Amino acid sequence: MTDTPTFRQALLNKRMLICIFTGFSSGLPLYILISLVPAWLRSEGIDLKSIGLFALIQLPFTWKFLWSPFFDRYRLPMGRRRGWLVISQLALLLVIPVFGVLHPALDLWAIAALACTVAFFSASQDIVLDAYRRELLRDDELGLGNAIHVNAYKIAGLVPGALSLILADYLPWNSVFFITALFMLPGLAMTLLVREPELKAGTPKTLKAAVVEPFREFIGRSGWRSAVWILAFIFFYKLGDSMATALATPFYLDLGFSKTEIGLIAKNAGLWPSVIGGLLGGLWMVRLGVNRALWLFGVVQMVAILGFAWLSVVGHSLPWLALVIGVEALGVGLGTAAFVAFIAQATHPLYTATQFALFTSLAAVPRTFANAATGYLVEWFGWTHFFLFCFIIAIPGMLLLLKVAPWNGRYKKLSECGF
């Protein structure tokens, strides 16, 4: 057996298949919140400012590191990972259909509370799925495995962002949300069928150790200064594209595209570029290394933002819509794959859930707080200047690569102490 696996060996194995299910299960509830719910609210006459503020319902994704130590410390009957997954996935399966019995004009606060509940269980599921995936994959599989996870994550977005929108033109919203919730079943089936991952470094002995030690270990690797640079990079790297896509569906609707056009063209145009780009990105990372992948994929990610600005000038054009969405899917898919691989290798095996949750929570801050202001920014700037603003906001994240992942530098795990 060769040291470097062949393409077939790297791609066609059980671990990569599991990554498809983890990505799909992780992405579905989030895209319900950031794609389907805004489209539902806009179609029911809710103003952009209120829809933009709905980004605040994603606060659990920002603060999930607060309860992540419980998942590192406590083991349920089905296992430390699988037990918590069953609870969170069953909760999502039961809660998501409740949206359909509410009316946006009358129950906006109830919808916000329900969305927060979905966000909480979705964030909890993400904590455990991230930890499970990190413990499942070998170090040399992290790039490709996370690329597959990200691809499946984005493919899951086609359910609330495409299929559900098409169904909304023919079915009442309560049926739409019920059908959408049923797509949680594949993830639940995966959880019931897979085995608990092998423990590589034991578990924290006490809850206090599970809470305190992950932070102490992270700071102790290379000091406060390196830790601050890393955390700043995690915050800024995805900020621009996160803001640019926060109101994507209302943007398409304002340009005059029907929900069916959005479902069939806008969403599906991003499917194959995302899948192919993500898979190639995972394989390229083996050759390029994480450092150079972050640089190259980040540039494509930024160019995709300018595509939205151009579309706002062109207006209702199906070919341009397909092209812009395709570039966005490719760029964001590539950038996210490298970004998640960076985060995965930054975790310590003993505190996987807590540290992964800490890093991804920080990455979710822009999606929560910055995105909450996007409705106001669009009102002030207009769509074109709003997207140009998002492009400028993406620049600091790229500049921070000079500190955390220089082009000619070898990527090191944080446990190797220092960049």
RODO-2510 file (C-alpha; in nm, 4 decimals, decimal comma):
residues 419
     n   res          X          Y          Z
     1     m     0,0000     0,0000     0,0000
     2     t     0,1422     0,3396    -0,1007
     3     d     0,1847     0,6218     0,1435
     4     t    -0,0291     0,8519    -0,0721
     5     p    -0,3759     0,7053    -0,1407
     6     t    -0,5107     0,7034    -0,4941
     7     f    -0,8040     0,9264    -0,5894
     8     r    -1,0353     0,6249    -0,5666
     9     q    -0,9016     0,5217    -0,2251
    10     a    -0,9248     0,8777    -0,0894
    11     l    -1,2749     0,9456    -0,2168
    12     l    -1,4562     0,6122    -0,2139
    13     n    -1,4554     0,4974     0,1465
    14     k    -1,7043     0,4795     0,4311
    15     r    -1,5651     0,7849     0,6101
    16     m    -1,6271     1,0095     0,3090
    17     l    -1,9789     0,8694     0,2721
    18     i    -2,0492     0,9604     0,6342
    19     c    -1,9232     1,3146     0,5627
    20     i    -2,1986     1,3489     0,3006
    21     f    -2,4620     1,2766     0,5636
    22     t    -2,3033     1,5003     0,8296
    23     g    -2,2913     1,7910     0,5850
    24     f    -2,6488     1,7479     0,4631
    25     s    -2,7890     1,7129     0,8145
    26     s    -2,5908     2,0150     0,9334
    27     g    -2,6844     2,2423     0,6448
    28     l    -3,0581     2,1781     0,6211
    29     p    -3,1818     2,3564     0,9380
    30     l    -2,9480     2,6533     0,8869
    31     y    -3,0655     2,7066     0,5287
    32     i    -3,4236     2,6872     0,6489
    33     l    -3,3442     2,9845     0,8707
    34     i    -3,1404     3,1888     0,6228
    35     s    -3,3195     3,1004     0,2974
    36     l    -3,6699     2,9588     0,3400
    37     v    -3,7864     3,1654     0,6371
    38     p    -3,6778     3,5016     0,4806
    39     a    -3,8481     3,4051     0,1519
    40     w    -4,1631     3,3110     0,3431
    41     l    -4,1613     3,6380     0,5379
    42     r    -4,0955     3,8496     0,2261
    43     s    -4,3695     3,6782     0,0267
    44     e    -4,6077     3,7546     0,3144
    45     g    -4,5241     4,1263     0,2998
    46     i    -4,2738     4,1601     0,5881
    47     d    -4,0303     4,4516     0,5335
    48     l    -3,6560     4,4048     0,4677
    49     k    -3,5504     4,5670     0,7950
    50     s    -3,7464     4,3129     0,9967
    51     i    -3,6181     4,0263     0,7840
    52     g    -3,2611     4,1494     0,8273
    53     l    -3,3041     4,1588     1,2050
    54     f    -3,4071     3,7933     1,1901
    55     a    -3,0366     3,7185     1,1538
    56     l    -3,0219     3,7673     1,5323
    57     i    -3,2150     3,4440     1,5767
    58     q    -2,8910     3,2698     1,4872
    59     l    -2,7303     3,3744     1,8174
    60     p    -2,7073     3,0094     1,9307
    61     f    -2,4510     2,9513     1,6520
    62     t    -2,2412     3,2297     1,8048
    63     w    -2,2678     3,1109     2,1639
    64     k    -2,2699     2,7345     2,1139
    65     f    -1,9277     2,6993     2,2752
    66     l    -2,0982     2,7791     2,6090
    67     w    -2,2763     2,4425     2,6236
    68     s    -2,0368     2,2417     2,4064
    69     p    -1,8389     2,1159     2,7124
    70     f    -2,1408     1,9037     2,8069
    71     f    -2,0958     1,7110     2,4824
    72     d    -1,7276     1,6492     2,5558
    73     r    -1,7867     1,5506     2,9175
    74     y    -2,1083     1,3454     2,9303
    75     r    -2,1827     1,0198     2,7538
    76     l    -2,5400     0,9086     2,6801
    77     p    -2,6507     0,5441     2,6394
    78     m    -2,5970     0,5501     2,2602
    79     g    -2,2540     0,7081     2,3000
    80     r    -2,0929     1,0449     2,3589
    81     r    -2,1532     1,1585     1,9984
    82     r    -2,4427     0,9487     1,8707
    83     g    -2,6555     0,9973     2,1822
    84     w    -2,6513     1,3754     2,1614
    85     l    -2,7056     1,3614     1,7840
    86     v    -3,0262     1,1596     1,8186
    87     i    -3,1690     1,4131     2,0649
    88     s    -3,0904     1,7183     1,8513
    89     q    -3,2027     1,5612     1,5228
    90     l    -3,5329     1,4351     1,6640
    91     a    -3,5996     1,7814     1,8101
    92     l    -3,5412     1,9464     1,4703
    93     l    -3,7659     1,6944     1,2979
    94     l    -4,0491     1,7843     1,5373
    95     v    -3,9993     2,1613     1,5659
    96     i    -3,9476     2,2721     1,2024
    97     p    -4,3082     2,1915     1,0887
    98     v    -4,4456     2,4300     1,3536
    99     f    -4,3509     2,7245     1,1290
   100     g    -4,6370     2,6257     0,9002
   101     v    -4,9078     2,6861     1,1596
   102     l    -4,7985     3,0467     1,2228
   103     h    -4,8784     3,3621     1,0221
   104     p    -4,6030     3,6221     0,9679
   105     a    -4,8328     3,9239     0,9914
   106     l    -4,9812     3,8095     1,3239
   107     d    -4,7191     3,5872     1,4869
   108     l    -4,3863     3,7520     1,4063
   109     w    -4,2568     3,7265     1,7651
   110     a    -4,3686     3,3644     1,7917
   111     i    -4,1894     3,2927     1,4639
   112     a    -3,8754     3,4570     1,6025
   113     a    -3,8950     3,2427     1,9175
   114     l    -3,9495     2,9276     1,7115
   115     a    -3,6568     3,0184     1,4850
   116     c    -3,4354     3,0596     1,7928
   117     t    -3,5400     2,7119     1,9064
   118     v    -3,4506     2,5651     1,5669
   119     a    -3,1190     2,7529     1,5797
   120     f    -3,0412     2,6114     1,9257
   121     f    -3,0945     2,2491     1,8258
   122     s    -2,9205     2,3063     1,4928
   123     a    -2,6180     2,4563     1,6687
   124     s    -2,6166     2,1651     1,9154
   125     q    -2,6238     1,9194     1,6265
   126     d    -2,3336     2,1079     1,4631
   127     i    -2,1228     2,0824     1,7797
   128     v    -2,1532     1,7062     1,7868
   129     l    -2,1251     1,6554     1,4090
   130     d    -1,8063     1,8633     1,3942
   131     a    -1,6538     1,6695     1,6820
   132     y    -1,7639     1,3368     1,5333
   133     r    -1,6148     1,4225     1,1946
   134     r    -1,2851     1,5375     1,3484
   135     e    -1,2588     1,2126     1,5439
   136     l    -1,3631     1,0012     1,2455
   137     l    -1,1171     1,1361     0,9861
   138     r    -0,7430     1,0816     0,9770
   139     d    -0,5282     1,3949     0,9670
   140     d    -0,4492     1,3425     0,5981
   141     e    -0,8224     1,3157     0,5209
   142     l    -0,9299     1,6420     0,6822
   143     g    -0,9047     1,8500     0,3647
   144     l    -1,1068     1,6159     0,1427
   145     g    -1,3450     1,5071     0,4187
   146     n    -1,4322     1,8639     0,5103
   147     a    -1,4662     1,9558     0,1421
   148     i    -1,7220     1,6771     0,1020
   149     h    -1,8960     1,7915     0,4205
   150     v    -1,9143     2,1496     0,2894
   151     n    -2,0473     2,0291    -0,0475
   152     a    -2,3211     1,8253     0,1168
   153     y    -2,3901     2,1240     0,3427
   154     k    -2,4525     2,3425     0,0377
   155     i    -2,6520     2,0724    -0,1414
   156     a    -2,8795     2,0643     0,1633
   157     g    -2,9493     2,4314     0,0918
   158     l    -3,1229     2,3265    -0,2308
   159     v    -3,4058     2,1740    -0,0273
   160     p    -3,5262     2,4914     0,1509
   161     g    -3,3767     2,7209    -0,1147
   162     a    -3,5061     2,5442    -0,4262
   163     l    -3,7473     2,2540    -0,3737
   164     s    -3,9386     2,4236    -0,0930
   165     l    -3,9707     2,7490    -0,2884
   166     i    -4,1084     2,5625    -0,5887
   167     l    -4,3529     2,3766    -0,3653
   168     a    -4,4608     2,7107    -0,2144
   169     d    -4,6042     2,8112    -0,5529
   170     y    -4,8374     2,5092    -0,5432
   171     l    -4,8848     2,4081    -0,1775
   172     p    -4,9758     2,5923     0,1437
   173     w    -4,6820     2,6886     0,3655
   174     n    -4,7731     2,4372     0,6389
   175     s    -4,7243     2,1535     0,3867
   176     v    -4,4009     2,3100     0,2642
   177     f    -4,2464     2,3214     0,6126
   178     f    -4,3645     1,9671     0,6929
   179     i    -4,2080     1,8257     0,3745
   180     t    -3,8885     2,0232     0,4357
   181     a    -3,8592     1,8839     0,7905
   182     l    -3,8743     1,5268     0,6584
   183     f    -3,5320     1,5795     0,5011
   184     m    -3,3864     1,5495     0,8522
   185     l    -3,4592     1,1753     0,8347
   186     p    -3,1443     1,0767     0,6360
   187     g    -2,9218     1,2341     0,9016
   188     l    -3,1121     1,0580     1,1773
   189     a    -3,0780     0,7266     0,9925
   190     m    -2,7031     0,7856     0,9602
   191     t    -2,6754     0,8460     1,3346
   192     l    -2,8571     0,5212     1,4139
   193     l    -2,6452     0,3140     1,1741
   194     v    -2,2881     0,4394     1,2266
   195     r    -2,0555     0,3400     1,5079
   196     e    -1,9284     0,5660     1,7805
   197     p    -1,5818     0,7028     1,6807
   198     e    -1,2766     0,5668     1,8568
   199     l    -1,1552     0,7817     2,1448
   200     k    -0,8028     0,9066     2,0690
   201     a    -0,7356     1,1037     2,3842
   202     g    -0,9922     1,0045     2,6434
   203     t    -1,2528     1,2436     2,7851
   204     p    -1,2337     1,5310     3,0343
   205     k    -1,2566     1,3968     3,3898
   206     t    -1,4866     1,6691     3,5212
   207     l    -1,7234     1,9314     3,3804
   208     k    -1,4889     2,2012     3,5077
   209     a    -1,2033     2,0474     3,3101
   210     a    -1,4273     2,0302     3,0031
   211     v    -1,5035     2,4031     3,0367
   212     v    -1,1661     2,5486     3,1394
   213     e    -0,8992     2,3281     2,9842
   214     p    -0,9916     2,3784     2,6144
   215     f    -0,9335     2,7543     2,6473
   216     r    -0,6193     2,7129     2,8564
   217     e    -0,4773     2,4610     2,6105
   218     f    -0,5483     2,6874     2,3099
   219     i    -0,3825     2,9939     2,4668
   220     g    -0,0918     2,7875     2,5950
   221     r     0,0106     2,6533     2,2538
   222     s     0,1788     2,9643     2,1192
   223     g     0,0824     3,2515     2,3467
   224     w    -0,1781     3,5261     2,3480
   225     r    -0,0477     3,7105     2,0427
   226     s    -0,0758     3,4135     1,8064
   227     a    -0,4132     3,3241     1,9549
   228     v    -0,5473     3,6752     1,8850
   229     w    -0,4260     3,6657     1,5220
   230     i    -0,5910     3,3277     1,4708
   231     l    -0,9208     3,4378     1,6255
   232     a    -0,9210     3,7588     1,4199
   233     f    -0,8656     3,5583     1,1034
   234     i    -1,1506     3,3212     1,1883
   235     f    -1,3782     3,6227     1,2408
   236     f    -1,2919     3,8120     0,9215
   237     y    -1,2211     3,5462     0,6576
   238     k    -1,5879     3,4726     0,5790
   239     l    -1,7322     3,8116     0,6792
   240     g    -1,7721     3,9626     0,3311
   241     d    -1,9379     3,6685     0,1571
   242     s    -2,1536     3,5983     0,4635
   243     m    -2,2997     3,9497     0,4510
   244     a    -2,3341     3,9399     0,0724
   245     t    -2,5491     3,6262     0,0794
   246     a    -2,7521     3,7133     0,3923
   247     l    -3,0414     3,8581     0,1902
   248     a    -2,9814     3,6671    -0,1329
   249     t    -3,3362     3,5362    -0,1719
   250     p    -3,5052     3,8744    -0,1022
   251     f    -3,2511     4,0264    -0,3460
   252     y    -3,3603     3,7893    -0,6217
   253     l    -3,7258     3,8584    -0,5461
   254     d    -3,6659     4,2350    -0,5606
   255     l    -3,5056     4,1936    -0,9045
   256     g    -3,8307     4,0410    -1,0249
   257     f    -3,7435     3,6715    -1,0270
   258     s    -4,0308     3,4397    -0,9372
   259     k    -3,9932     3,1837    -0,6603
   260     t    -3,9942     2,9073    -0,9219
   261     e    -3,7145     3,0793    -1,1177
   262     i    -3,5147     3,1157    -0,7984
   263     g    -3,5741     2,7518    -0,7129
   264     l    -3,4953     2,6070    -1,0552
   265     i    -3,2219     2,8398    -1,1798
   266     a    -3,0685     3,0446    -0,8997
   267     k    -3,0234     2,7529    -0,6640
   268     n    -2,9547     2,4674    -0,9034
   269     a    -2,7030     2,6754    -1,1002
   270     g    -2,4835     2,6559    -0,7937
   271     l    -2,5116     2,2820    -0,7395
   272     w    -2,2538     2,1393    -0,9799
   273     p    -1,9983     2,4222    -0,9438
   274     s    -2,0238     2,3712    -0,5675
   275     v    -1,9900     1,9929    -0,5830
   276     i    -1,7104     1,9878    -0,8412
   277     g    -1,5293     2,2855    -0,6893
   278     g    -1,5489     2,1430    -0,3393
   279     l    -1,4187     1,8023    -0,4419
   280     l    -1,1393     1,9558    -0,6474
   281     g    -1,0650     2,1899    -0,3597
   282     g    -1,0241     1,8982    -0,1216
   283     l    -0,7896     1,7241    -0,3623
   284     w    -0,6015     2,0467    -0,4421
   285     m    -0,5432     2,1025    -0,0713
   286     v    -0,3421     1,7808    -0,0653
   287     r    -0,1079     1,9340    -0,3258
   288     l    -0,1305     2,3027    -0,2345
   289     g    -0,1427     2,2759     0,1423
   290     v    -0,3930     2,4632     0,3553
   291     n    -0,1996     2,7937     0,3381
   292     r    -0,2070     2,8379    -0,0370
   293     a    -0,5604     2,6999    -0,0590
   294     l    -0,6797     2,9718     0,1786
   295     w    -0,5193     3,2365    -0,0451
   296     l    -0,6387     3,1062    -0,3819
   297     f    -0,9860     3,0035    -0,2712
   298     g    -1,0280     3,3295    -0,0804
   299     v    -0,9674     3,5314    -0,3974
   300     v    -1,2387     3,3389    -0,5838
   301     q    -1,4661     3,3916    -0,2842
   302     m    -1,4166     3,7697    -0,3089
   303     v    -1,4722     3,7806    -0,6861
   304     a    -1,8086     3,6103    -0,6317
   305     i    -1,9225     3,9122    -0,4277
   306     l    -1,8597     4,1420    -0,7245
   307     g    -2,0850     3,9138    -0,9288
   308     f    -2,3803     4,0094    -0,7095
   309     a    -2,3015     4,3788    -0,7631
   310     w    -2,3013     4,3224    -1,1396
   311     l    -2,6318     4,1328    -1,1246
   312     s    -2,7903     4,4238    -0,9379
   313     v    -2,7002     4,6447    -1,2373
   314     v    -2,8086     4,3958    -1,5061
   315     g    -3,1405     4,3221    -1,3354
   316     h    -3,3736     4,0380    -1,4360
   317     s    -3,1558     3,8149    -1,6528
   318     l    -3,1701     3,4381    -1,6143
   319     p    -2,8316     3,3683    -1,7796
   320     w    -2,6518     3,6248    -1,5616
   321     l    -2,8330     3,4943    -1,2546
   322     a    -2,7125     3,1405    -1,3281
   323     l    -2,3546     3,2590    -1,3889
   324     v    -2,3369     3,4730    -1,0752
   325     i    -2,4801     3,1968    -0,8561
   326     g    -2,2434     2,9427    -1,0116
   327     v    -1,9380     3,1562    -0,9356
   328     e    -2,0666     3,2222    -0,5837
   329     a    -2,1160     2,8505    -0,5206
   330     l    -1,7687     2,7708    -0,6499
   331     g    -1,5916     3,0487    -0,4588
   332     v    -1,7703     3,0108    -0,1281
   333     g    -1,7503     2,6311    -0,1504
   334     l    -1,3759     2,6410    -0,2066
   335     g    -1,3169     2,9047     0,0618
   336     t    -1,5303     2,7236     0,3164
   337     a    -1,3585     2,3895     0,2518
   338     a    -1,0139     2,5366     0,3213
   339     f    -1,1475     2,7369     0,6161
   340     v    -1,3092     2,4361     0,7854
   341     a    -0,9948     2,2281     0,7264
   342     f    -0,7932     2,5033     0,8967
   343     i    -1,0291     2,4986     1,1954
   344     a    -1,0394     2,1182     1,2169
   345     q    -0,6622     2,0883     1,2390
   346     a    -0,6621     2,3556     1,5077
   347     t    -0,8498     2,1372     1,7585
   348     h    -0,6996     1,9196     2,0297
   349     p    -0,8364     1,5599     2,0353
   350     l    -0,9273     1,5785     2,4043
   351     y    -1,1439     1,8899     2,3605
   352     t    -1,2707     1,8465     2,0048
   353     a    -1,6326     1,9523     2,0606
   354     t    -1,5533     2,2580     2,2733
   355     q    -1,2660     2,3969     2,0638
   356     f    -1,4398     2,3283     1,7328
   357     a    -1,7492     2,5008     1,8731
   358     l    -1,5386     2,7958     1,9929
   359     f    -1,3830     2,8511     1,6500
   360     t    -1,7023     2,7994     1,4507
   361     s    -1,8946     3,0167     1,6979
   362     l    -1,6547     3,3003     1,6277
   363     a    -1,6984     3,2416     1,2544
   364     a    -2,0763     3,2644     1,3049
   365     v    -2,0562     3,6102     1,4657
   366     p    -2,0634     3,7903     1,1277
   367     r    -2,3586     3,5794     1,0149
   368     t    -2,5452     3,6822     1,3279
   369     f    -2,4601     4,0415     1,4178
   370     a    -2,3263     4,1841     1,0908
   371     n    -2,5990     4,0170     0,8885
   372     a    -2,8620     4,1668     1,1171
   373     a    -2,7604     4,5083     0,9812
   374     t    -2,7745     4,4062     0,6149
   375     g    -3,1371     4,5147     0,5733
   376     y    -3,0483     4,8637     0,6942
   377     l    -2,7361     4,8741     0,4765
   378     v    -2,9396     4,7866     0,1670
   379     e    -3,1883     5,0599     0,2543
   380     w    -2,9045     5,3130     0,2847
   381     f    -2,6739     5,2038     0,0004
   382     g    -2,8971     5,0254    -0,2475
   383     w    -2,8124     4,6761    -0,3651
   384     t    -2,5132     4,7650    -0,5859
   385     h    -2,3203     4,9694    -0,3310
   386     f    -2,4119     4,7201    -0,0602
   387     f    -2,2307     4,4406    -0,2466
   388     l    -1,9300     4,6659    -0,3130
   389     f    -1,9215     4,7344     0,0622
   390     c    -1,9230     4,3582     0,1275
   391     f    -1,6253     4,3197    -0,1094
   392     i    -1,4269     4,5788     0,0856
   393     i    -1,5187     4,4099     0,4157
   394     a    -1,3652     4,0860     0,2825
   395     i    -1,0177     4,2403     0,2409
   396     p    -0,9043     4,2306     0,6096
   397     g    -0,9550     3,8526     0,6229
   398     m    -0,7247     3,8085     0,3248
   399     l    -0,4596     4,0378     0,4755
   400     l    -0,4609     3,8355     0,7980
   401     l    -0,3365     3,5381     0,5957
   402     l     0,0026     3,7101     0,6002
   403     k     0,0128     3,6349     0,9739
   404     v    -0,1646     3,3015     1,0136
   405     a    -0,1012     3,1287     0,6780
   406     p     0,1753     3,2945     0,4690
   407     w     0,1919     3,1786     0,1069
   408     n     0,5348     3,0148     0,1324
   409     g     0,4945     2,9023     0,4913
   410     r     0,4227     2,5430     0,5874
   411     y     0,0904     2,5016     0,7601
   412     k     0,1370     2,3710     1,1110
   413     k    -0,1132     2,2308     1,3489
   414     l    -0,1539     2,4668     1,6404
   415     s    -0,0253     2,1963     1,8670
   416     e     0,3129     2,2414     1,7004
   417     c     0,3253     2,5808     1,8693
   418     g     0,3530     2,8718     1,6425
   419     f     0,3122     3,0144     1,2978
***
